[in-house]
Amino acid sequence: MVLQLVVFDLDGTLVTAEINFHAMRQAIRDLLMSNGFPLEVLPMNSTQDLLRSAFAYAQTQGHSPVEISELRDKVYAVAVEIEWEGARKAQLVPGARETLQELRNRGVNIAILTNDNRDVADFLLAKFEMDTLVNLLVSRDEAAHMKPSTEGLELILKHFGITPSQTIFVGDSTIDIMTAKKLRIPCIARISKVRTEKELYEEGAIVVFPTLEPIIQYLDEQDLLPLPTENTKAKG
């Protein structure tokens, strides 16, 4: 198999994860409780579980689709404020830009799948001059259901007309690995603040690295990348 597509997570993978997710969950829970949601339906283990549980509860209570949509907008407005705080503090992960550039040089398509707001994701890619290296960005604004739902990943595959067998996912969390596994896409993991190396391997990562710098060599060793062209060699 020769890769035709590499899908990257953003926070914690290409840039450092500086979002205070605990503060985000607390702020969202406070908002929901002020709107009559009981504490017992608002888990704090992950933002995705918190939102999933809250919106499921809203449906059982007879909230209309319009009311749920309005509530979702309020929740995401809280999340975006905290995402912007993290984006301004984020730093480029070693090897990120070089890895994207080499994949492009080899003719591999590059996509980003992030649970971030679109404007925040666009800001981060432009901040670190990666926007011109990415073929497609799918944020939570394009996919109604965030990771670990496969909706965004399926949108990416459909956009390129590429199968899971021609794809690799690169992320830093067990949620990234879970998402890729559902479509039988191998996942390379980077160790960040989110999960330990042990947790990433246990979830099913095929290999775990502390930075992105070793990825090209690893893919070459597995005979997964197209060979460099003469133009690529000249650039090196």
BATIGU-311521 format. One line per 2 residues: their letters; for each residue y negated, x, z negated of N, C-alpha, C. Coordinates in nm, 4 decimals. Example, Ala and Ser with C-alpha at 12.3 -4.5 7.8 and 13.67 -1.06 7.14 Angstrom:
! residues 2
as) 0.5690 1.3190 -0.7800 0.4500 1.2300 -0.7800 0.3300 1.3200 -0.7800 | 0.2250 1.2850 -0.7080 0.1060 1.3670 -0.7140 -0.0030 1.2900 -0.7870
This chain:
! residues 236
mv) 0.1204 0.0835 0.0000 0.0000 0.0000 0.0000 -0.1243 0.0863 0.0000 | -0.2186 0.0521 0.0848 -0.3491 0.1171 0.0846 -0.4517 0.0150 0.0380
lq) -0.5295 0.0533 -0.0611 -0.6283 -0.0387 -0.1172 -0.7344 -0.0774 -0.0151 | -0.7692 -0.2051 -0.0174 -0.8817 -0.2523 0.0619 -0.9951 -0.3054 -0.0252
lv) -0.9658 -0.3265 -0.1542 -1.0658 -0.3860 -0.2435 -1.0459 -0.3353 -0.3860 | -1.1550 -0.2930 -0.4484 -1.1555 -0.2630 -0.5918 -1.2597 -0.3522 -0.6575
vf) -1.2157 -0.4278 -0.7569 -1.3038 -0.5181 -0.8305 -1.3352 -0.4557 -0.9656 | -1.4617 -0.4432 -0.9984 -1.5051 -0.3844 -1.1246 -1.5665 -0.4896 -1.2158
dl) -1.5351 -0.4798 -1.3435 -1.6160 -0.5449 -1.4461 -1.7468 -0.4664 -1.4538 | -1.8461 -0.5195 -1.5233 -1.9760 -0.4517 -1.5309 -2.0008 -0.3912 -1.6691
dg) -2.0283 -0.4750 -1.7702 -2.0568 -0.4242 -1.9055 -1.9335 -0.3575 -1.9647 | -1.9504 -0.2336 -2.0083 -1.8405 -0.1600 -2.0686 -1.7566 -0.0853 -1.9678
tl) -1.7760 -0.1150 -1.8393 -1.6976 -0.0503 -1.7336 -1.7856 0.0408 -1.6493 | -1.8845 -0.0147 -1.5829 -1.9783 0.0660 -1.5046 -2.0986 0.1097 -1.5876
vt) -2.1373 0.0251 -1.6828 -2.2470 0.0582 -1.7747 -2.1979 0.0365 -1.9177 | -2.2608 0.1019 -2.0126 -2.2178 0.0895 -2.1514 -2.2413 -0.0520 -2.2021
ae) -2.1507 -0.0977 -2.2866 -2.1584 -0.2340 -2.3412 -2.2517 -0.2341 -2.4615 | -2.3730 -0.2824 -2.4421 -2.4724 -0.2839 -2.5499 -2.5047 -0.4257 -2.5964
in) -2.4339 -0.5250 -2.5422 -2.4569 -0.6629 -2.5839 -2.3982 -0.6851 -2.7227 | -2.4761 -0.7434 -2.8107 -2.4289 -0.7756 -2.9457 -2.3586 -0.9112 -2.9397
fh) -2.2278 -0.9069 -2.9129 -2.1540 -1.0315 -2.8924 -2.1417 -1.1128 -3.0210 | -2.1375 -1.0454 -3.1357 -2.1314 -1.1203 -3.2612 -2.2603 -1.2000 -3.2813
am) -2.3739 -1.1341 -3.2540 -2.5026 -1.2035 -3.2667 -2.5118 -1.3182 -3.1658 | -2.4561 -1.2975 -3.0453 -2.4569 -1.4023 -2.9444 -2.3752 -1.5226 -2.9919
rq) -2.2549 -1.4958 -3.0429 -2.1704 -1.6071 -3.0901 -2.2351 -1.6796 -3.2067 | -2.2990 -1.6037 -3.2961 -2.3641 -1.6657 -3.4115 -2.4791 -1.7550 -3.3670
ai) -2.5585 -1.7062 -3.2722 -2.6725 -1.7842 -3.2232 -2.6255 -1.9107 -3.1509 | -2.5183 -1.8973 -3.0732 -2.4643 -2.0143 -3.0026 -2.4064 -2.1143 -3.1022
rd) -2.3352 -2.0637 -3.2014 -2.2773 -2.1544 -3.3013 -2.3860 -2.2273 -3.3785 | -2.4927 -2.1561 -3.4150 -2.6042 -2.2197 -3.4858 -2.6647 -2.3311 -3.4006
ll) -2.6813 -2.3039 -3.2711 -2.7368 -2.4044 -3.1802 -2.6461 -2.5265 -3.1741 | -2.5158 -2.5036 -3.1593 -2.4219 -2.6150 -3.1482 -2.4150 -2.6955 -3.2774
ms) -2.4179 -2.6274 -3.3916 -2.4151 -2.6989 -3.5195 -2.5410 -2.7833 -3.5369 | -2.6542 -2.7355 -3.4881 -2.7782 -2.8130 -3.4973 -2.7733 -2.9359 -3.4064
ng) -2.6759 -2.9339 -3.3113 -2.6558 -3.0489 -3.2228 -2.5365 -3.1335 -3.2650 | -2.4924 -3.1154 -3.3907 -2.3901 -3.2026 -3.4464 -2.2463 -3.1568 -3.4321
fp) -2.2234 -3.0349 -3.3873 -2.0865 -2.9852 -3.3741 -2.0367 -2.9357 -3.5096 | -1.9156 -2.9766 -3.5521 -1.8631 -2.9292 -3.6810 -1.8171 -2.7840 -3.6728
le) -1.8281 -2.7141 -3.7833 -1.7955 -2.5716 -3.7894 -1.6524 -2.5431 -3.7446 | -1.5593 -2.6336 -3.7777 -1.4176 -2.6073 -3.7507 -1.3824 -2.6048 -3.6022
vl) -1.4709 -2.6528 -3.5154 -1.4402 -2.6473 -3.3722 -1.5176 -2.5346 -3.3033 | -1.5739 -2.4430 -3.3818 -1.6559 -2.3353 -3.3262 -1.6022 -2.1990 -3.3693
pm) -1.4916 -2.1533 -3.3073 -1.4315 -2.0244 -3.3444 -1.5231 -1.9080 -3.3085 | -1.5140 -1.8012 -3.3860 -1.6003 -1.6856 -3.3650 -1.5250 -1.5648 -3.3084
ns) -1.3980 -1.5824 -3.2688 -1.3206 -1.4673 -3.2233 -1.3658 -1.4154 -3.0868 | -1.4129 -1.5062 -3.0002 -1.4667 -1.4627 -2.8707 -1.5638 -1.5678 -2.8195
tq) -1.6577 -1.5222 -2.7380 -1.7557 -1.6149 -2.6815 -1.6874 -1.7181 -2.5922 | -1.5883 -1.6722 -2.5143 -1.5180 -1.7638 -2.4246 -1.4473 -1.8739 -2.5025
dl) -1.3789 -1.8370 -2.6113 -1.3088 -1.9369 -2.6928 -1.4074 -2.0322 -2.7598 | -1.5198 -1.9789 -2.8033 -1.6225 -2.0622 -2.8662 -1.6729 -2.1683 -2.7685
lr) -1.7061 -2.1265 -2.6471 -1.7580 -2.2208 -2.5478 -1.6505 -2.3199 -2.5037 | -1.5299 -2.2693 -2.4832 -1.4207 -2.3568 -2.4396 -1.3949 -2.4662 -2.5425
sa) -1.3894 -2.4267 -2.6695 -1.3637 -2.5221 -2.7765 -1.4781 -2.6216 -2.7910 | -1.6008 -2.5722 -2.7802 -1.7171 -2.6593 -2.7974 -1.7251 -2.7644 -2.6876
fa) -1.7061 -2.7234 -2.5630 -1.7171 -2.8185 -2.4529 -1.5994 -2.9156 -2.4504 | -1.4832 -2.8692 -2.4933 -1.3683 -2.9608 -2.5039 -1.3954 -3.0664 -2.6101
ya) -1.4534 -3.0245 -2.7219 -1.4882 -3.1191 -2.8291 -1.5914 -3.2197 -2.7796 | -1.6910 -3.1715 -2.7035 -1.7953 -3.2608 -2.6515 -1.7335 -3.3701 -2.5643
qt) -1.6327 -3.3347 -2.4862 -1.5677 -3.4340 -2.4009 -1.4942 -3.5382 -2.4849 | -1.4274 -3.4917 -2.5924 -1.3529 -3.5865 -2.6767 -1.4467 -3.6808 -2.7507
qg) -1.5719 -3.6394 -2.7686 -1.6693 -3.7216 -2.8388 -1.7464 -3.8150 -2.7454 | -1.7065 -3.8161 -2.6211 -1.7676 -3.9094 -2.5267 -1.8981 -3.8640 -2.4663
hs) -1.9312 -3.7351 -2.4772 -2.0532 -3.6851 -2.4131 -2.0396 -3.6981 -2.2615 | -2.1424 -3.7411 -2.1957 -2.1405 -3.7571 -2.0511 -2.1467 -3.6206 -1.9835
pv) -2.1050 -3.6126 -1.8563 -2.1175 -3.4862 -1.7831 -2.2606 -3.4320 -1.7816 | -2.3573 -3.5207 -1.7729 -2.4979 -3.4775 -1.7733 -2.5336 -3.4157 -1.9077
ei) -2.4907 -3.4804 -2.0172 -2.5191 -3.4268 -2.1508 -2.4524 -3.2921 -2.1718 | -2.3302 -3.2788 -2.1246 -2.2583 -3.1512 -2.1392 -2.3264 -3.0428 -2.0561
se) -2.3727 -3.0796 -1.9366 -2.4440 -2.9840 -1.8513 -2.5736 -2.9378 -1.9172 | -2.6457 -3.0300 -1.9768 -2.7708 -2.9950 -2.0454 -2.7434 -2.9047 -2.1651
lr) -2.6342 -2.9335 -2.2370 -2.5974 -2.8504 -2.3514 -2.5580 -2.7109 -2.3047 | -2.4838 -2.7036 -2.1941 -2.4438 -2.5738 -2.1405 -2.5666 -2.4908 -2.1049
dk) -2.6679 -2.5548 -2.0477 -2.7907 -2.4829 -2.0124 -2.8579 -2.4253 -2.1368 | -2.8589 -2.5026 -2.2446 -2.9196 -2.4541 -2.3694 -2.8409 -2.3353 -2.4262
vy) -2.7083 -2.3456 -2.4208 -2.6225 -2.2388 -2.4718 -2.6431 -2.1109 -2.3904 | -2.6453 -2.1244 -2.2582 -2.6602 -2.0057 -2.1732 -2.7996 -1.9448 -2.1860
av) -2.8991 -2.0260 -2.2166 -3.0337 -1.9718 -2.2384 -3.0345 -1.8797 -2.3597 | -2.9598 -1.9183 -2.4640 -2.9463 -1.8325 -2.5836 -2.8738 -1.7041 -2.5468
av) -2.7643 -1.7171 -2.4697 -2.6847 -1.6011 -2.4311 -2.7658 -1.5035 -2.3469 | -2.8455 -1.5564 -2.2562 -2.9217 -1.4705 -2.1647 -3.0205 -1.3823 -2.2410
ei) -3.0843 -1.4361 -2.3428 -3.1785 -1.3561 -2.4222 -3.1106 -1.2329 -2.4792 | -2.9905 -1.2502 -2.5310 -2.9175 -1.1386 -2.5921 -2.8641 -1.0453 -2.4843
ew) -2.8262 -1.1014 -2.3696 -2.7807 -1.0173 -2.2587 -2.8928 -0.9259 -2.2098 | -3.0138 -0.9781 -2.2036 -3.1267 -0.8960 -2.1593 -3.1519 -0.7822 -2.2578
eg) -3.1386 -0.8096 -2.3866 -3.1549 -0.7032 -2.4869 -3.0547 -0.5915 -2.4628 | -2.9295 -0.6287 -2.4371 -2.8262 -0.5295 -2.4110 -2.8498 -0.4555 -2.2803
ar) -2.8951 -0.5259 -2.1778 -2.9165 -0.4640 -2.0464 -3.0222 -0.3552 -2.0526 | -3.1253 -0.3787 -2.1320 -3.2331 -0.2790 -2.1417 -3.1873 -0.1525 -2.2134
ka) -3.0835 -0.1640 -2.2969 -3.0314 -0.0480 -2.3712 -2.9171 0.0217 -2.2983 | -2.8591 -0.0434 -2.1997 -2.7377 0.0064 -2.1347 -2.7609 0.1407 -2.0653
ql) -2.6548 0.2220 -2.0650 -2.6559 0.3501 -1.9961 -2.5435 0.3519 -1.8924 | -2.5583 0.4368 -1.7938 -2.4569 0.4485 -1.6899 -2.3335 0.5199 -1.7461
vp) -2.2153 0.4669 -1.7175 -2.0906 0.5315 -1.7590 -2.0670 0.6530 -1.6687 | -2.0298 0.7675 -1.7260 -2.0039 0.8870 -1.6440 -1.9055 0.8594 -1.5303
ga) -1.9456 0.8986 -1.4113 -1.8602 0.8835 -1.2946 -1.8738 0.7509 -1.2238 | -1.9533 0.6591 -1.2761 -1.9605 0.5240 -1.2177 -2.0153 0.5255 -1.0759
re) -2.1346 0.5800 -1.0592 -2.1964 0.5768 -0.9273 -2.1168 0.6603 -0.8263 | -2.0667 0.7755 -0.8724 -1.9897 0.8618 -0.7831 -1.8601 0.7942 -0.7368
tl) -1.7979 0.7190 -0.8282 -1.6744 0.6493 -0.7940 -1.7008 0.5415 -0.6895 | -1.8065 0.4644 -0.7085 -1.8416 0.3616 -0.6107 -1.8731 0.4238 -0.4750
qe) -1.9468 0.5336 -0.4764 -1.9837 0.5991 -0.3509 -1.8606 0.6494 -0.2763 | -1.7662 0.7100 -0.3486 -1.6463 0.7624 -0.2836 -1.5600 0.6499 -0.2278
lr) -1.5496 0.5396 -0.2999 -1.4740 0.4249 -0.2492 -1.5381 0.3729 -0.1201 | -1.6696 0.3649 -0.1182 -1.7390 0.3216 0.0034 -1.7148 0.4205 0.1167
nr) -1.7174 0.5510 0.0843 -1.6922 0.6527 0.1862 -1.5525 0.6387 0.2467 | -1.4591 0.5894 0.1645 -1.3211 0.5732 0.2114 -1.2989 0.4379 0.2815
gv) -1.4019 0.3572 0.2896 -1.3885 0.2291 0.3568 -1.3325 0.1184 0.2706 | -1.3351 0.1362 0.1378 -1.2826 0.0353 0.0451 -1.3950 -0.0605 0.0059
ni) -1.3669 -0.1901 0.0079 -1.4642 -0.2896 -0.0369 -1.4786 -0.2846 -0.1885 | -1.6006 -0.3082 -0.2369 -1.6291 -0.3049 -0.3806 -1.6908 -0.4376 -0.4217
ai) -1.6336 -0.4976 -0.5260 -1.6887 -0.6217 -0.5810 -1.7075 -0.6065 -0.7312 | -1.8020 -0.6810 -0.7844 -1.8251 -0.6875 -0.9288 -1.7937 -0.8292 -0.9742
lt) -1.7127 -0.8404 -1.0795 -1.6867 -0.9702 -1.1423 -1.7297 -0.9604 -1.2879 | -1.8340 -1.0338 -1.3230 -1.8885 -1.0249 -1.4577 -1.9150 -1.1631 -1.5157
nd) -1.9017 -1.1729 -1.6468 -1.9381 -1.2963 -1.7166 -2.0873 -1.3015 -1.7460 | -2.1616 -1.1985 -1.7044 -2.3062 -1.1944 -1.7248 -2.3782 -1.2972 -1.6382
nr) -2.5009 -1.3264 -1.6773 -2.5956 -1.4011 -1.5956 -2.6267 -1.3205 -1.4694 | -2.6513 -1.3889 -1.3581 -2.6750 -1.3216 -1.2303 -2.7951 -1.2282 -1.2349
dv) -2.9059 -1.2735 -1.2904 -3.0260 -1.1896 -1.2936 -3.0034 -1.0629 -1.3749 | -2.9313 -1.0747 -1.4862 -2.9015 -0.9580 -1.5696 -2.8137 -0.8596 -1.4933
ad) -2.7119 -0.9118 -1.4255 -2.6217 -0.8256 -1.3485 -2.6967 -0.7553 -1.2355 | -2.7821 -0.8293 -1.1643 -2.8622 -0.7690 -1.0574 -2.9513 -0.6581 -1.1128
fl) -3.0112 -0.6832 -1.2281 -3.0979 -0.5842 -1.2924 -3.0209 -0.4560 -1.3233 | -2.9012 -0.4701 -1.3797 -2.8217 -0.3529 -1.4171 -2.7811 -0.2711 -1.2945
la) -2.7390 -0.3376 -1.1893 -2.6986 -0.2645 -1.0695 -2.8172 -0.1917 -1.0069 | -2.9335 -0.2570 -1.0044 -3.0525 -0.1929 -0.9481 -3.1022 -0.0796 -1.0384
kf) -3.0951 -0.1003 -1.1690 -3.1420 -0.0008 -1.2658 -3.0728 0.1327 -1.2448 | -2.9439 0.1276 -1.2121 -2.8662 0.2510 -1.1968 -2.8314 0.2793 -1.0505
em) -2.9074 0.2180 -0.9588 -2.8970 0.2446 -0.8155 -2.7546 0.2259 -0.7638 | -2.6894 0.1191 -0.8102 -2.5552 0.0872 -0.7620 -2.5553 -0.0372 -0.6732
dt) -2.6688 -0.1027 -0.6635 -2.6749 -0.2289 -0.5885 -2.6398 -0.2113 -0.4413 | -2.6779 -0.0979 -0.3827 -2.6489 -0.0757 -0.2409 -2.5040 -0.0342 -0.2171
lv) -2.4306 -0.0053 -0.3232 -2.2917 0.0381 -0.3102 -2.1927 -0.0763 -0.3280 | -2.2424 -0.1923 -0.3697 -2.1558 -0.3061 -0.4008 -2.1623 -0.4083 -0.2877
nl) -2.0448 -0.4481 -0.2389 -2.0390 -0.5462 -0.1302 -2.0600 -0.6893 -0.1784 | -2.0142 -0.7182 -0.3009 -2.0209 -0.8569 -0.3493 -2.0297 -0.8582 -0.5020
lv) -2.1171 -0.9423 -0.5542 -2.1299 -0.9634 -0.6985 -2.1017 -1.1098 -0.7291 | -2.0072 -1.1330 -0.8198 -1.9792 -1.2683 -0.8669 -2.0034 -1.2719 -1.0174
sr) -2.1024 -1.3504 -1.0585 -2.1377 -1.3651 -1.1991 -2.0956 -1.5028 -1.2472 | -2.1306 -1.5377 -1.3684 -2.0967 -1.6712 -1.4181 -2.1776 -1.7801 -1.3471
de) -2.2833 -1.7399 -1.2752 -2.3606 -1.8377 -1.1990 -2.2880 -1.8796 -1.0708 | -2.1980 -1.7941 -1.0226 -2.1211 -1.8289 -0.9025 -1.9860 -1.8918 -0.9376
aa) -1.9312 -1.8566 -1.0533 -1.8012 -1.9098 -1.0955 -1.8218 -1.9929 -1.2218 | -1.7924 -2.1196 -1.2138 -1.8171 -2.2102 -1.3272 -1.7336 -2.1732 -1.4487
hm) -1.6133 -2.1189 -1.4250 -1.5260 -2.0811 -1.5349 -1.5167 -1.9292 -1.5413 | -1.5541 -1.8733 -1.6552 -1.5607 -1.7289 -1.6716 -1.4227 -1.6693 -1.6962
kp) -1.4137 -1.5363 -1.6829 -1.2911 -1.4673 -1.7223 -1.2560 -1.5062 -1.8657 | -1.1292 -1.5294 -1.8972 -1.0081 -1.4951 -1.8222 -0.9648 -1.5948 -1.7162
st) -1.0475 -1.6942 -1.6828 -1.0172 -1.7777 -1.5668 -1.0162 -1.6880 -1.4428 | -0.9300 -1.7191 -1.3481 -0.9220 -1.6409 -1.2249 -1.0157 -1.6930 -1.1162
eg) -1.0988 -1.7911 -1.1494 -1.1834 -1.8535 -1.0475 -1.2691 -1.7516 -0.9737 | -1.3390 -1.6667 -1.0488 -1.4255 -1.5669 -0.9859 -1.3475 -1.4674 -0.9025
le) -1.2332 -1.4252 -0.9523 -1.1498 -1.3296 -0.8797 -1.0959 -1.3917 -0.7509 | -1.0610 -1.5176 -0.7564 -1.0139 -1.5866 -0.6361 -1.1257 -1.6014 -0.5331
li) -1.2474 -1.6247 -0.5806 -1.3617 -1.6311 -0.4890 -1.3803 -1.4986 -0.4156 | -1.3613 -1.3890 -0.4892 -1.3765 -1.2558 -0.4297 -1.2691 -1.2322 -0.3233
lk) -1.1447 -1.2614 -0.3565 -1.0355 -1.2410 -0.2609 -1.0571 -1.3253 -0.1342 | -1.1015 -1.4485 -0.1543 -1.1259 -1.5375 -0.0394 -1.2400 -1.4844 0.0461
hf) -1.3452 -1.4335 -0.0176 -1.4607 -1.3815 0.0556 -1.4192 -1.2703 0.1515 | -1.3349 -1.1793 0.1049 -1.2948 -1.0652 0.1865 -1.1708 -1.0935 0.2720
gi) -1.0996 -1.2021 0.2405 -0.9755 -1.2285 0.3104 -0.8696 -1.1258 0.2783 | -0.8681 -1.0826 0.1526 -0.7781 -0.9759 0.1074 -0.6811 -1.0320 0.0047
tp) -0.5581 -0.9837 0.0058 -0.4554 -1.0314 -0.0864 -0.4566 -0.9518 -0.2164 | -0.4000 -1.0081 -0.3246 -0.3891 -0.9336 -0.4504 -0.3165 -0.8000 -0.4357
sq) -0.2209 -0.7918 -0.3442 -0.1441 -0.6678 -0.3264 -0.2277 -0.5548 -0.2676 | -0.3449 -0.5878 -0.2150 -0.4351 -0.4866 -0.1571 -0.5526 -0.4559 -0.2503
ti) -0.5401 -0.4999 -0.3760 -0.6533 -0.4999 -0.4691 -0.6180 -0.4312 -0.5999 | -0.7175 -0.3685 -0.6607 -0.7066 -0.3178 -0.7985 -0.8298 -0.3638 -0.8747
fv) -0.8096 -0.3947 -1.0016 -0.9194 -0.4351 -1.0901 -0.9470 -0.3202 -1.1865 | -1.0732 -0.2966 -1.2170 -1.1115 -0.1942 -1.3158 -1.1977 -0.2618 -1.4219
gd) -1.1522 -0.2576 -1.5478 -1.2269 -0.3221 -1.6560 -1.2100 -0.2482 -1.7864 | -1.2682 -0.3043 -1.8921 -1.2625 -0.2364 -2.0219 -1.2092 -0.3251 -2.1335
st) -1.1668 -0.4470 -2.1015 -1.1248 -0.5383 -2.2078 -0.9894 -0.6005 -2.1757 | -0.9270 -0.6548 -2.2784 -0.8006 -0.7252 -2.2565 -0.8231 -0.8497 -2.1715
id) -0.9422 -0.9081 -2.1786 -0.9738 -1.0239 -2.0943 -0.9710 -0.9849 -1.9468 | -1.0239 -0.8656 -1.9143 -1.0180 -0.8180 -1.7759 -0.8728 -0.8045 -1.7304
im) -0.7909 -0.7454 -1.8153 -0.6501 -0.7241 -1.7796 -0.5787 -0.8579 -1.7647 | -0.6023 -0.9499 -1.8583 -0.5415 -1.0832 -1.8508 -0.5766 -1.1525 -1.7196
ta) -0.7036 -1.1425 -1.6800 -0.7499 -1.2073 -1.5576 -0.6775 -1.1505 -1.4365 | -0.6705 -1.0177 -1.4286 -0.6040 -0.9534 -1.3156 -0.4549 -0.9849 -1.3124
kk) -0.3904 -0.9843 -1.4285 -0.2461 -1.0078 -1.4356 -0.2075 -1.1458 -1.3834 | -0.2936 -1.2439 -1.4062 -0.2621 -1.3798 -1.3605 -0.2433 -1.3861 -1.2092
lr) -0.3102 -1.2946 -1.1372 -0.2965 -1.2895 -0.9915 -0.2115 -1.1709 -0.9476 | -0.1471 -1.1066 -1.0451 -0.0597 -0.9908 -1.0189 -0.1365 -0.8753 -0.9554
ip) -0.2590 -0.8560 -1.0018 -0.3409 -0.7437 -0.9571 -0.3354 -0.6353 -1.0649 | -0.2976 -0.5114 -1.0316 -0.2956 -0.4036 -1.1307 -0.4356 -0.3785 -1.1859
ci) -0.4415 -0.3409 -1.3123 -0.5716 -0.3170 -1.3762 -0.5786 -0.1769 -1.4357 | -0.6772 -0.1007 -1.3948 -0.7122 0.0267 -1.4572 -0.8154 -0.0030 -1.5646
ar) -0.7993 0.0547 -1.6827 -0.8912 0.0251 -1.7929 -0.9697 0.1482 -1.8356 | -1.0930 0.1234 -1.8761 -1.1762 0.2269 -1.9362 -1.1944 0.1951 -2.0831
is) -1.1828 0.2957 -2.1673 -1.2008 0.2749 -2.3113 -1.3496 0.2602 -2.3404 | -1.3876 0.1492 -2.4011 -1.5261 0.1269 -2.4418 -1.5262 0.0842 -2.5880
kv) -1.6362 0.0204 -2.6285 -1.6455 -0.0282 -2.7664 -1.5579 -0.1503 -2.7901 | -1.5095 -0.2108 -2.6821 -1.4442 -0.3406 -2.6920 -1.3016 -0.3305 -2.7430
rt) -1.2196 -0.2440 -2.6803 -1.0781 -0.2341 -2.7140 -1.0338 -0.0884 -2.7220 | -0.9271 -0.0652 -2.7987 -0.8713 0.0691 -2.8100 -0.7772 0.0972 -2.6933
ek) -0.7440 0.2248 -2.6752 -0.6487 0.2622 -2.5705 -0.5156 0.1905 -2.5901 | -0.4703 0.1830 -2.7146 -0.3433 0.1174 -2.7458 -0.3466 -0.0302 -2.7057
el) -0.4555 -0.0989 -2.7391 -0.4673 -0.2415 -2.7060 -0.4687 -0.2637 -2.5554 | -0.5350 -0.1736 -2.4829 -0.5437 -0.1882 -2.3379 -0.4074 -0.1690 -2.2714
ye) -0.3328 -0.0695 -2.3197 -0.1979 -0.0479 -2.2654 -0.1062 -0.1641 -2.3018 | -0.1176 -0.2122 -2.4244 -0.0312 -0.3227 -2.4676 -0.0564 -0.4492 -2.3860
eg) -0.1800 -0.4696 -2.3435 -0.2117 -0.5888 -2.2635 -0.1609 -0.5748 -2.1196 | -0.1403 -0.4487 -2.0769 -0.0818 -0.4315 -1.9436 -0.1578 -0.3419 -1.8477
ai) -0.2552 -0.2642 -1.8960 -0.3252 -0.1706 -1.8073 -0.2264 -0.0693 -1.7512 | -0.2392 -0.0348 -1.6231 -0.1473 0.0621 -1.5638 -0.1839 0.2047 -1.6035
vv) -0.3108 0.2276 -1.6335 -0.3567 0.3573 -1.6822 -0.4902 0.3346 -1.7519 | -0.5213 0.4190 -1.8505 -0.6450 0.4044 -1.9282 -0.7186 0.5379 -1.9279
fp) -0.8493 0.5342 -1.8973 -0.9323 0.6548 -1.8943 -1.0545 0.6363 -1.9849 | -1.1099 0.7458 -2.0393 -1.2313 0.7353 -2.1209 -1.3581 0.7173 -2.0370
tl) -1.3545 0.7639 -1.9111 -1.4678 0.7482 -1.8195 -1.4121 0.7023 -1.6854 | -1.4985 0.6898 -1.5869 -1.4521 0.6537 -1.4533 -1.4248 0.7762 -1.3658
ep) -1.4558 0.8941 -1.4155 -1.4464 1.0153 -1.3344 -1.3068 1.0437 -1.2780 | -1.1970 1.0142 -1.3526 -1.0642 1.0478 -1.2981 -1.0073 0.9454 -1.1990
ii) -1.0759 0.8349 -1.1750 -1.0141 0.7247 -1.1008 -0.9799 0.7619 -0.9565 | -1.0707 0.8268 -0.8856 -1.0443 0.8611 -0.7452 -0.9229 0.9518 -0.7350
qy) -0.9159 1.0536 -0.8193 -0.8005 1.1441 -0.8168 -0.6717 1.0681 -0.8461 | -0.6764 0.9791 -0.9451 -0.5579 0.9003 -0.9792 -0.5130 0.8154 -0.8602
ld) -0.6052 0.7475 -0.7956 -0.5703 0.6625 -0.6823 -0.5154 0.7450 -0.5662 | -0.5716 0.8651 -0.5470 -0.5191 0.9532 -0.4430 -0.3769 0.9980 -0.4752
eq) -0.3526 1.0296 -0.6019 -0.2189 1.0742 -0.6425 -0.1150 0.9641 -0.6233 | -0.1596 0.8390 -0.6334 -0.0690 0.7251 -0.6135 -0.0623 0.6815 -0.4669
dl) -0.1291 0.7585 -0.3791 -0.1350 0.7261 -0.2360 -0.1885 0.5854 -0.2109 | -0.2918 0.5480 -0.2866 -0.3478 0.4140 -0.2754 -0.4770 0.4090 -0.1943
lp) -0.5400 0.5250 -0.1711 -0.6681 0.5259 -0.1004 -0.6513 0.5743 0.0427 | -0.7325 0.5207 0.1337 -0.7364 0.5779 0.2687 -0.7776 0.7240 0.2600
lp) -0.7268 0.8053 0.3495 -0.7648 0.9465 0.3492 -0.9111 0.9612 0.3882 | -0.9772 1.0651 0.3340 -1.1166 1.0871 0.3737 -1.1267 1.1112 0.5236
te) -1.2299 1.0567 0.5846 -1.2548 1.0834 0.7256 -1.3236 1.2183 0.7391 | -1.3383 1.2654 0.8602 -1.4067 1.3925 0.8816 -1.5512 1.3848 0.8339
nt) -1.6129 1.2660 0.8532 -1.7516 1.2499 0.8056 -1.7587 1.2581 0.6559 | -1.6569 1.1995 0.5877 -1.6542 1.2025 0.4419 -1.6377 1.3452 0.3934
ka) -1.5481 1.4200 0.4591 -1.5254 1.5589 0.4198 -1.6521 1.6411 0.4339 | -1.7257 1.6156 0.5420 -1.8492 1.6893 0.5654 -1.9506 1.6622 0.4560
kg) -1.9527 1.5351 0.4092 -2.0467 1.5008 0.3034 -2.0121 1.5727 0.1741 | -1.8829 1.5963 0.1517 -1.8418 1.6627 0.0281 -1.8719 1.8084 0.0285
